[in-house]
């Protein structure tokens, strides 16, 4: 009789567990500018940790995501903004759409990696670097450039490709860092000189590196991770961190105030600071802000310094955000093509 009662209770218990699971199951929509390959792996890991959560992702380039969010501002269609350039996140119009949330683990981040009002935090970032195809330069008897100043030398005319700052966050951080480090007048003069060597401005931040590693051009100004990946995959690429300042950007995340799924949105934001997420970041990122995360073997092999503070230009992100529209307008009028 006891066995019979127990056998009857088992299905009831399973049903109760299923009901509890279903009650907690939810769906969130996430907007991001992270690269597609990393999104796929991050989301796969997140679903293993939160199998009851359906994560729908819309990926747009850094420059396209802001206009999308502002166009939907009267009726936001997403719950979370994930891994978006902090320079863009600091736009007051975007800030007005966010709600403060103290994600679990955010308090372990250095203050420069989270906002004072609690509306965003950044677990990762990216930095400028040159992808130099050593075979192309050798064939043309050209030396490997070590700085932005070198890159403006007329000998490199037609050998340089850069990301378009209007669409690419990497492109904008490069321009912003050059203007901040040199000052407006000298900075714009330098950019116009550098433009004389640029064959193309490409929409994506990683594509100039891919063009260089394929031998289409000698040098692609890109992001360090694209260079590290190219070296790891065996391309004839040397990663060069410009000695006169490598601009960088942080990738910030935050909770949408209009989210209809805040409990699940907060769970996801908590997950982005979890050990599971942190373990994946160095596979795709050169900058990881979570304390204690070791540098990847690919970074070491490519020559990325262990202490990035020695090579990063100290970006003024508030200034980058405030000046963004004016900088891009000037760039389009004087350089853009």
LINVENJO-V767163 format. One record per run of one state. SS is the DSSP state (A for helix, B for strand, O for the rest). FROM is the first residue (numbers start at 1). TO is the last residue. If there is no record, write none. Layout:
BEGIN
ss = (SS & SS)
from = (FROM & FROM)
to = (TO & TO)
END
This chain:
BEGIN
ss = (O & A & O & B & O & A & O & B & O & A & O & A & O & B & A & O & A & O & B & O & A & O & A & B & O & B & A & O & A & O & A & O & B & O & A & O & A & O & B & O & A & O & B & A & O & B & O & B & O & B & O & A & O & A & O & B & O & A & O & A & O & B & O & A & O)
from = (1 & 2 & 25 & 26 & 33 & 36 & 50 & 53 & 60 & 62 & 72 & 73 & 76 & 80 & 86 & 90 & 92 & 96 & 98 & 100 & 106 & 109 & 111 & 114 & 115 & 121 & 134 & 140 & 148 & 152 & 154 & 157 & 160 & 164 & 169 & 183 & 184 & 196 & 198 & 203 & 207 & 214 & 219 & 224 & 233 & 237 & 241 & 246 & 247 & 248 & 257 & 262 & 272 & 275 & 285 & 287 & 289 & 297 & 303 & 308 & 311 & 312 & 313 & 317 & 335)
to = (1 & 24 & 25 & 32 & 35 & 49 & 52 & 59 & 61 & 71 & 72 & 75 & 79 & 85 & 89 & 91 & 95 & 97 & 99 & 105 & 108 & 110 & 113 & 114 & 120 & 133 & 139 & 147 & 151 & 153 & 156 & 159 & 163 & 168 & 182 & 183 & 195 & 197 & 202 & 206 & 213 & 218 & 223 & 232 & 236 & 240 & 245 & 246 & 247 & 256 & 261 & 271 & 274 & 284 & 286 & 288 & 296 & 302 & 307 & 310 & 311 & 312 & 316 & 334 & 337)
END
